[in-house]
Amino acid sequence: MRKIFLLLPALLVALAAAGVQAQTRHDSAVFVVDVSGTVSGGAEVAEAAGIVKDMNSRFPSYVKSAGLMVFGNLHIPQQEWLYGVGNWDRGGLDAATGKISMGGGPTPIGAAIVSAGDELKKSQGKTALIIVSDGLNTGATDPVAKAKAVKDQYGANVCIFTIQLGNDPKGEALLASLVQAAGCGKASSASALTSADASQALVDYIFPPEIIAPPPPPPVVAPKDSDGDGVYDNADQCPGTPRGAKVDARGCWVLTDIKFDSNKADIKPEYVDELDSAIKVLEDNPDLKITIEGHTDSAGSDESNLELSNRRAQAVMDYMVGKGIDAGRLTAKGYGESKPIADNNTPQGMAQNRRIELKVVQ
């Protein structure tokens, strides 16, 4: 980690020397395009116009204002606004780009920066001043000094981006110095912007794509357990069980610990505790009425299982009545093997199917 911190200052110096500053979002763009006699004929002027046109086509919709000035004309003044700084209109700026033509005069970059600086007051928000030039200054005004003056005037609201036409080393150095004078922006070359991906990357650097936040997740609705039996409503197959009732995973009131001998319906003494706990629920809820359902596994015939389940359900009812529960609150009914809740092909499943269920009468 210490080694990384030691290398970080050197990395920042290297980035600054390359004319690359931290990415930030801009609101507006003002182009300053070189059409002077130092560019190699009409080809580079056409290249410059193509760059402006392509960038304009890629601007995101949030761009607020724009401007387009050319400099290097033979006539006076040597700067001309083809699209005065104002509200950005993609079609309007595109039409103005079509008017860029060879000027043939000297290359007064410093004077062009001064003229652009005068117009920047009409720009909205943070502005990218984009200078497209070969960087071969032939004017009397020091471009770097004028870039610093513009930066002093507008502060954080302006950054300078340069795009070099041609590859003259002196021009490259001057354009990089303009970016450094502004303290933010980026120096690029026209030759590096020939692909759609490279052009889009530069536009994205100046105008980062809007990050659309995903819609908030739906509110988390806590699962409900309306009857308080420990099984949530969305899984409860027996809603409305009374408080204190012992339920299974389905939320059904089941007397799972009552066992009967084969083909018998006698309740053994060791199983009365669970019956008594069910009686306690009935005593605590004097208006509660239930159906006592008897169920069997699949061993034996349908007829015998139905009869056996009826006898077992009746035995439970008789026990409850004997303990003081009003018979009018109870109904006994057998279902035999017709309502299994588990696989009758395994011993465990068969044991689950041999059960007494208590259903609340609504």
Secondary structure, DSSP 4 states (H G I P E B T S, - for coil): -HHHHHHHHHHHHHHHHTTB------SEEEEEEE-STTS-HHHHHHHHHHHHHHHHHH--TT--EEEEEEE-BSSSSSEEEEEEEEE--HHHHHHHHTT----BS---HHHHHHHHHHHGGGS-SSEEEEEEE-----SSS-HHHHHHHHHHHHGGGEEEEEEESS--HHHHHHHHHHHHHHTSEEEEEGGGG-SHHHHHHHHHHHSPPP--PPPPPPPPPPPP-TT-SSS-GGG-SSTTPPTT--B-TTS-EEETT----TT--PPPGGGHHHHHHHHHHHHH-TT--EEEEEE--SSS-HHHHHHHHHHHHHHHHHHHHHTT--GGGEEEEE-TTSS-SS-TTSHHHHHHHSEEEEEE--
